Amino acid sequence: MAYFPEDPDLFPVSPRRSQPSRKPPVSRKDAPAKKKPQGKPKRRGGKRPRKGKRVPLWAWVLVILAWVAAMAGVVYVWQQVQAGRFLTAPAPPAMGTETPTVASGVPATSPAPTEEREAVVTSAASPSPTSAITWTPTSPSATAEAPPASPETTTPVATPKPVTPTATPSPLPSPTPTWTPSPEPSPEPTEEGETTPPPGDGEAGLPPETDMALLVPLFVEPALKPQMWDAVAAARQQVEVVAVIYPQGGPGAAVATEYRERVQALRDAGVVVLGYVPTDQGRRSSEAIRSDINLYDAFYPVQGVFLGQMPGDGESLGRFSALYQYARAFFPQGLIFFHFTEMPDATYFSVEGASFVVFDGAFADWETFTMPEGINREVVGLWVHSVPDAVAMRSVVNQVREGDWARYLYLTHDTPPDPWDELPVFWEALVNILAP
């Protein structure tokens, strides 16, 4: 009799013998969709495709720099070819000609035809290591010369030096140009007992030498105040006149044609013309002062120089004595003035041949001024400004004449800051009182 229990747990079956329950087959329509694999599918060969490599930035920079350098080289070569200097050797010197040399004795290379030439002078004195090549102005009497080794004590030589042409060196910072003073012809010998008259005297229509002369600071431009220049020239018909010009704060870098013509007109009228050279109380270098002397001689027909605003101490005597000798080589027979604003040291009066302005001040300061004894009046000048009227002017002239203090004199009513920019209001009275 078969027994079929209702509860299957009453008769457990061994796990090994138990069979999993079979499920009915599922149709393809009801089957769940398979998940696609992650990632990109592989190719048939089994390898993934390679990614393209990028060129780094530094490589591009190097390429651009190389291109720019190549183009610059091409442009440079083209410019040199156009200028005719690329891979060209200097032409050898012609047969029978000497190779030019510089002062050191080293032969110089022949320059190209288009290069500028200039002269270098072989100086007799050994030049200083820092001396630079100087240039020559367009003057027949001016010859380029290197500055002397000791400018303070060396007397300039008026004899021109032999000139040797050489190639133009590279531009160097050079000091103010200097030249060798051109010697003026010595006066012809006169018979015994005969004297040579000073410039202007003895000519037709000019008065003889007077005991006093006008020393006019003619510092204004002739184009601005031509009437002032005309009055100074006309005054020479009554009295001796010395005019001090100051064209452009000194001789300037180039000659002013109109100025030169007016200076020549003064000389034709018999006026002695001097060029003003500032010294700035001794602070200006001796080289700059010598340069101004050179330029005055080259640019304008002056007959001497006026060294303005000099220091009055005796320590500067040696330096300005050498500058006086340098100026005297240019103007052997001219006037050379030392200008002081007050009485200088007595040792300055030992410079033989020099003249001196020992007072340059206001009328109020003049009232306390006294002239030391023993000074030769023939070489002394006085400048007095801020004179109130003609009466005060006459008192000053009479005081100077009675005391035999000075030969050269100028007074004006004009006041600072520029007391020399116009003629005094008592100009005619001043000329008349100084006339013989």
C-alpha positions in Angstrom: 0.0 0.0 0.0 1.6 3.2 -1.0 2.0 6.0 1.4 2.0 9.6 0.2 2.4 11.9 3.1 1.1 15.3 2.7 4.0 16.9 4.5 7.3 16.4 2.6 9.4 17.4 5.6 8.5 14.3 7.4 10.8 12.4 5.0 13.8 14.5 4.3 15.8 13.7 1.2 19.6 13.8 1.1 21.0 16.9 -0.7 23.1 14.7 -3.0 20.1 13.0 -4.3 17.9 16.1 -4.4 17.3 17.4 -7.9 16.8 21.0 -8.6 13.4 22.0 -9.8 13.2 22.3 -13.4 11.6 25.4 -14.9 9.8 25.4 -18.1 11.8 26.7 -21.1 11.6 30.4 -21.8 11.2 31.6 -25.3 13.6 34.0 -26.9 11.1 36.8 -26.8 10.7 36.5 -23.1 14.5 36.2 -22.5 16.1 39.3 -20.9 18.5 41.4 -23.1 22.2 40.8 -22.6 24.3 43.7 -21.3 26.8 45.0 -23.7 30.5 44.9 -22.6 32.1 48.2 -21.3 34.8 50.1 -23.3 35.5 50.3 -27.0 35.4 47.1 -29.0 38.7 45.7 -30.0 39.6 45.4 -33.6 40.0 42.1 -35.2 43.7 42.2 -34.8 43.3 42.6 -31.1 45.1 45.9 -30.7 43.7 49.3 -29.9 44.5 52.3 -32.3 47.3 54.6 -31.2 46.6 58.3 -30.2 48.4 61.1 -32.3 51.5 62.7 -30.5 51.5 66.5 -30.1 54.6 68.7 -30.9 55.8 70.4 -27.6 55.7 74.2 -27.4 59.5 74.7 -26.9 60.1 73.0 -30.2 57.9 75.5 -32.0 59.8 78.4 -30.2 63.1 77.0 -31.4 61.8 76.8 -35.0 60.6 80.4 -34.9 63.8 81.7 -33.5 65.9 79.9 -36.1 63.7 81.3 -38.8 64.1 84.9 -37.5 67.9 84.5 -37.2 68.1 83.2 -40.7 66.1 86.1 -42.1 68.2 88.7 -40.1 71.4 87.1 -41.6 70.0 87.4 -45.1 69.1 91.1 -44.6 72.5 91.9 -43.1 74.3 90.2 -46.0 72.1 92.1 -48.5 72.9 95.5 -46.8 76.6 94.8 -46.9 76.5 93.8 -50.5 74.6 97.0 -51.4 77.0 99.1 -49.4 80.0 97.5 -51.2 81.7 96.6 -48.0 81.0 92.8 -47.9 84.1 90.7 -48.3 86.1 93.6 -49.7 89.7 94.2 -48.7 91.2 97.7 -48.4 93.0 98.9 -51.5 96.8 98.7 -51.2 98.7 102.1 -51.2 99.8 103.3 -54.6 103.4 102.8 -55.6 105.8 105.6 -54.7 103.6 106.9 -51.8 104.4 106.7 -48.1 102.1 105.0 -45.7 100.6 107.7 -43.3 101.5 107.3 -39.7 100.0 108.7 -36.5 101.9 110.3 -33.7 102.8 106.9 -32.1 104.6 105.8 -35.2 102.2 103.0 -36.1 101.2 102.9 -39.8 97.5 103.8 -40.4 95.2 101.9 -42.7 94.3 103.8 -45.9 90.6 104.9 -45.5 87.8 104.3 -48.0 87.2 107.2 -50.4 83.9 108.1 -48.7 85.3 108.2 -45.2 86.1 111.6 -43.6 89.7 112.6 -43.2 91.2 114.8 -40.5 94.7 116.0 -39.6 96.6 114.8 -36.5 99.6 116.8 -35.4 102.7 115.2 -34.1 103.4 117.5 -31.1 106.9 118.2 -30.0 105.9 117.8 -26.3 104.8 114.4 -25.2 101.0 114.5 -25.1 99.0 113.2 -22.1 97.5 109.7 -22.3 94.0 111.2 -22.4 94.6 113.8 -25.0 92.1 113.5 -27.9 92.4 114.5 -31.6 91.4 118.0 -32.2 89.7 119.5 -35.2 90.7 122.5 -37.3 88.3 125.4 -38.1 88.1 127.0 -41.5 90.7 129.6 -40.9 94.0 129.9 -42.9 96.0 130.7 -39.8 94.6 127.9 -37.5 96.4 124.6 -37.3 95.2 121.6 -35.3 97.3 120.8 -32.3 97.0 118.4 -29.4 96.7 120.1 -26.0 100.1 120.4 -24.1 100.9 118.1 -21.3 101.0 120.8 -18.6 98.6 123.6 -19.7 99.1 125.6 -16.5 102.9 126.2 -16.9 103.6 125.6 -20.6 103.9 128.7 -22.8 102.2 128.1 -26.2 104.4 128.0 -29.2 103.3 130.1 -32.1 105.3 128.1 -34.8 103.0 125.8 -36.8 103.8 122.0 -36.5 104.1 119.7 -39.5 100.8 118.0 -40.3 100.5 114.3 -41.2 97.2 113.1 -42.7 95.7 109.9 -41.2 92.4 108.0 -41.2 89.6 109.3 -39.1 89.4 107.3 -35.9 86.2 106.2 -34.2 84.4 109.1 -32.5 85.8 109.8 -29.0 84.7 112.2 -26.4 87.2 115.0 -27.0 87.8 118.1 -25.0 87.2 121.6 -26.4 89.2 122.0 -29.5 92.5 124.0 -29.4 94.7 125.4 -32.0 98.2 126.8 -32.3 98.1 130.6 -32.4 99.1 132.0 -35.7 102.0 134.3 -35.5 101.3 137.8 -36.6 103.9 139.7 -38.7 106.3 141.7 -36.6 106.2 145.4 -37.0 108.6 146.9 -39.5 111.6 148.5 -37.9 111.4 152.3 -37.6 114.1 154.8 -37.8 115.8 155.9 -34.6 113.7 158.3 -32.6 110.5 157.3 -34.5 107.7 155.6 -32.5 104.8 153.5 -33.8 101.4 155.1 -33.0 98.8 153.0 -31.3 95.9 151.5 -33.4 93.6 154.3 -34.6 95.8 157.2 -33.7 97.3 159.3 -36.5 94.5 158.5 -38.9 92.5 161.2 -40.6 89.7 162.6 -38.5 90.7 160.8 -35.2 91.9 162.6 -32.1 95.3 162.0 -30.6 95.9 159.9 -27.5 94.0 161.2 -24.5 94.7 160.8 -20.8 91.5 158.7 -20.4 89.7 156.2 -22.6 86.2 154.6 -22.7 86.2 150.9 -21.8 82.7 150.0 -23.0 81.1 146.6 -22.2 79.3 146.1 -25.5 77.4 143.0 -24.6 74.2 143.5 -26.6 73.6 142.0 -30.0 74.0 144.5 -32.9 70.7 143.2 -34.4 68.8 144.1 -31.2 70.3 147.5 -30.5 72.2 148.8 -33.6 72.0 152.4 -32.4 74.2 151.4 -29.4 76.9 150.1 -31.7 76.6 153.2 -33.9 77.0 155.5 -30.9 80.1 153.6 -29.7 81.7 153.9 -33.2 80.8 157.6 -33.4 82.4 158.3 -30.0 85.8 157.4 -31.4 85.8 160.7 -33.2 86.2 162.5 -29.8 87.9 160.0 -27.5 89.7 156.7 -27.5 87.3 153.8 -27.2 87.9 150.1 -26.3 84.8 147.9 -26.8 84.4 144.4 -25.2 82.1 142.1 -27.1 80.3 139.0 -25.9 78.6 137.4 -28.9 77.0 134.2 -27.7 78.1 133.8 -24.1 81.6 133.6 -25.6 82.7 133.2 -29.2 80.1 130.5 -29.8 80.4 127.3 -31.8 80.2 129.1 -35.2 80.9 132.5 -36.5 77.9 134.9 -36.7 78.3 136.7 -40.1 76.4 139.9 -39.1 78.2 140.1 -35.9 81.6 139.8 -37.6 80.6 142.6 -40.0 79.7 144.9 -37.2 82.9 144.2 -35.4 84.9 145.0 -38.5 82.9 148.3 -38.8 84.0 149.2 -35.2 87.6 148.5 -36.2 87.3 150.6 -39.3 86.1 153.5 -37.1 89.2 153.2 -34.9 87.7 151.3 -32.0 89.8 148.6 -30.3 87.7 145.5 -30.0 88.3 142.8 -27.3 86.6 139.4 -26.9 85.1 138.6 -23.5 86.3 135.2 -22.1 84.5 134.2 -18.8 86.5 132.5 -16.1 83.7 132.0 -13.5 85.9 133.1 -10.6 88.5 130.5 -11.6 86.2 127.6 -11.7 86.3 127.3 -15.5 89.0 125.0 -16.8 92.2 126.4 -18.5 91.4 124.3 -21.6 88.0 125.9 -22.0 89.5 129.4 -21.6 92.2 128.7 -24.2 89.5 127.3 -26.6 87.6 130.7 -26.4 90.8 132.6 -27.2 91.3 130.3 -30.2 87.8 130.8 -31.4 87.8 134.6 -31.0 90.9 134.7 -33.1 89.4 132.5 -35.8 85.8 134.0 -35.9 86.1 137.7 -35.3 88.6 140.5 -36.0 89.3 141.2 -32.4 92.5 142.8 -31.2 92.7 141.2 -27.7 90.8 139.4 -25.0 89.1 140.3 -21.8 89.4 137.6 -19.1 86.2 138.3 -17.0 85.4 137.5 -13.4 88.8 136.3 -12.3 89.6 135.2 -8.8 91.6 137.9 -6.8 93.6 135.5 -4.6 97.3 135.2 -5.2 97.2 131.4 -5.5 95.7 131.6 -9.0 98.5 133.9 -10.3 100.6 131.1 -11.8 97.7 129.7 -13.7 96.5 133.0 -15.2 100.0 134.1 -15.9 100.3 131.1 -18.2 96.9 131.9 -19.8 98.1 135.5 -20.3 101.2 134.2 -22.2 98.9 131.9 -24.3 96.7 134.9 -25.3 99.7 137.1 -25.9 100.9 134.6 -28.6 97.7 135.4 -30.5 97.7 139.1 -29.9 101.4 140.3 -29.6 100.5 144.0 -29.8 96.9 143.8 -28.5 95.2 144.5 -25.2 94.7 141.7 -22.7 92.6 142.6 -19.6 92.3 140.8 -16.3 88.8 141.6 -14.9 88.1 141.6 -11.1 85.0 142.7 -9.2 87.2 144.0 -6.4 90.8 144.9 -5.8 92.9 141.8 -6.4 96.1 140.6 -4.7 99.0 143.0 -5.5 101.0 140.1 -7.0 98.8 140.2 -10.2 100.3 143.6 -11.1 103.6 141.9 -11.7 102.2 140.4 -15.0 104.0 142.7 -17.4 101.9 143.9 -20.3 98.5 143.0 -18.8 95.7 145.5 -18.0 93.3 145.3 -15.0 89.8 146.2 -14.2 90.0 146.5 -10.4 86.5 147.8 -9.7 83.2 146.6 -11.0 80.4 147.7 -8.8 77.6 150.1 -7.8 78.0 153.8 -7.2 77.2 153.2 -3.5 80.2 150.9 -3.2 82.4 153.4 -5.1 82.1 156.0 -2.3 84.1 153.7 0.0 86.7 152.6 -2.7 90.3 153.8 -2.5 93.1 153.0 -5.0 96.3 151.6 -3.5 99.5 153.5 -4.1 102.2 152.4 -6.5 99.9 151.0 -9.3 100.5 152.2 -12.8 97.3 154.0 -13.9 98.0 153.2 -17.6 96.9 149.6 -17.0 93.9 150.2 -14.7 90.2 150.3 -15.6 87.1 151.0 -13.6 83.4 150.1 -14.2 80.8 151.9 -12.1 77.0 151.2 -12.6 73.9 152.6 -10.8 75.2 156.2 -11.1 72.2 158.3 -10.3 72.8 161.3 -12.7 75.3 163.3 -14.7 76.4 165.2 -11.6 77.5 162.0 -9.8 79.2 160.9 -13.0 81.3 164.0 -13.2 82.3 163.7 -9.6 83.6 160.2 -10.2 85.5 161.2 -13.4 87.1 164.2 -11.6 88.1 162.0 -8.6 89.8 159.5 -10.9 91.5 162.2 -12.9 92.8 164.1 -9.9 94.0 161.1 -8.1 95.6 159.7 -11.3 93.9 156.3 -10.6 93.0 154.9 -13.9 93.2 155.3 -17.7 90.1 153.3 -18.7 86.7 154.2 -17.4 83.0 153.5 -18.0 80.0 154.7 -16.0 76.3 154.1 -16.5 72.9 154.7 -14.8 71.8 151.2 -15.6 71.3 148.8 -12.7 71.5 145.0 -12.1 70.8 142.3 -13.0 72.1 143.5 -16.4 73.7 146.9 -16.0 75.4 146.8 -19.4 72.4 146.3 -21.8 72.0 150.0 -22.8 74.0 153.2 -23.0 73.9 155.6 -20.1 71.5 158.5 -20.2 74.5 160.8 -19.8 76.4 159.2 -22.7 77.2 162.5 -24.5 78.3 164.2 -21.3 80.6 161.2 -20.5 82.2 161.4 -24.0 82.7 165.1 -23.7 84.3 165.1 -20.3 86.8 162.4 -21.3 87.6 164.1 -24.6 90.8 166.3 -24.8 
